[in-house]
């Protein structure tokens, strides 16, 4: 089992926006709300050094990295558009007492 990290209040993750949250190791995750469910992926695009939370655009369950316009499915981390070919790391999300938690 990994370590459980509390990231933010679930109410802070808004449909149509990407929220960045720091991890204990200094990296960030990107949080998305899609059809009411919250998903977490690595924040850094696997194709270029670009933050998805700072630079990305979320449409439905697809996040677009505006650096090279590649896309990912935030529910699975899988790349859905070139030039992205490597999946984003995803984290299982649980909501406890109104707070978003992930296992790292």
C-alpha positions as CSV (number, residue, x, y, z in Angstrom):
1,X,0.0,0.0,0.0
2,X,1.1,3.5,-0.8
3,X,0.9,6.6,1.3
4,X,-2.5,8.4,1.4
5,X,-2.2,12.1,0.6
6,X,-5.0,14.6,1.2
7,X,-5.0,17.1,-1.6
8,X,-7.9,19.6,-1.2
9,X,-11.6,19.9,-0.6
10,X,-13.6,18.1,-3.2
11,X,-15.6,21.3,-3.7
12,X,-12.4,22.9,-5.0
13,X,-12.3,20.6,-8.1
14,X,-14.7,22.2,-10.6
15,X,-16.0,20.7,-13.8
16,X,-14.3,22.3,-16.8
17,X,-11.2,23.4,-14.8
18,X,-7.9,21.7,-13.9
19,X,-6.7,22.0,-10.3
20,X,-3.0,21.5,-9.5
21,X,-2.1,19.9,-6.1
22,X,1.4,19.3,-4.7
23,X,2.7,15.9,-3.6
24,X,5.1,15.3,-0.7
25,X,7.9,14.5,-3.1
26,X,7.7,18.0,-4.7
27,X,5.9,16.9,-7.9
28,X,2.3,17.9,-8.7
29,X,-0.8,16.1,-9.7
30,X,-3.6,17.5,-11.9
31,X,-7.2,17.0,-10.6
32,X,-10.2,17.0,-12.9
33,X,-14.0,16.6,-12.3
34,X,-15.7,14.7,-15.1
35,X,-19.4,14.0,-14.9
36,X,-19.2,14.5,-11.1
37,X,-16.3,12.1,-10.5
38,X,-12.8,13.3,-9.6
39,X,-9.7,12.0,-11.4
40,X,-6.0,12.6,-10.7
41,X,-3.1,12.3,-13.1
42,X,0.5,13.4,-13.1
43,X,0.5,17.1,-13.9
44,X,3.4,17.0,-16.3
45,X,2.7,16.1,-20.0
46,X,4.6,13.0,-21.0
47,X,5.5,14.5,-24.3
48,X,6.9,17.9,-23.3
49,X,7.8,19.8,-20.1
50,X,4.4,21.4,-19.7
51,X,2.0,21.5,-16.7
52,X,-1.4,20.3,-17.6
53,X,-3.0,22.3,-14.8
54,X,-1.3,25.5,-15.9
55,X,-1.3,25.1,-19.7
56,X,-3.9,22.4,-20.4
57,X,-7.5,22.6,-21.6
58,X,-10.1,20.1,-20.3
59,X,-13.1,19.2,-22.5
60,X,-15.2,16.4,-21.2
61,X,-12.7,13.7,-20.2
62,X,-10.0,14.9,-22.6
63,X,-7.2,17.2,-21.5
64,X,-5.2,18.9,-24.2
65,X,-1.7,20.0,-23.6
66,X,-1.4,23.3,-25.4
67,X,2.4,22.9,-25.8
68,X,2.1,20.6,-28.8
69,X,-1.7,20.0,-28.8
70,X,-1.5,16.3,-27.7
71,X,-4.4,14.9,-25.8
72,X,-5.1,12.4,-23.0
73,X,-8.1,10.7,-21.5
74,X,-8.0,11.9,-17.8
75,X,-10.0,8.9,-16.7
76,X,-7.4,6.4,-17.8
77,X,-4.3,8.5,-18.5
78,X,-4.1,7.0,-22.0
79,X,-2.9,9.3,-24.8
80,X,-5.6,10.1,-27.4
81,X,-3.9,12.4,-29.8
82,X,-0.4,12.8,-31.3
83,X,2.3,13.7,-30.5
84,X,1.5,12.1,-27.0
85,X,2.3,8.4,-26.9
86,X,3.2,7.7,-23.3
87,X,0.3,7.4,-20.8
88,X,0.0,9.8,-17.9
89,X,0.4,8.2,-14.4
90,X,-3.0,8.1,-12.8
91,X,-3.9,7.9,-9.1
92,X,-6.9,6.2,-7.4
93,X,-9.1,9.0,-5.9
94,X,-11.2,8.6,-2.8
95,X,-13.3,11.3,-1.2
96,X,-13.3,11.2,2.7
97,X,-15.1,13.8,4.8
98,X,-15.4,16.0,1.7
99,X,-11.6,15.9,1.0
100,X,-9.9,14.5,-2.1
101,X,-7.3,11.8,-1.2
102,X,-5.0,9.7,-3.5
103,X,-2.6,6.9,-3.0
104,X,1.0,7.6,-4.0
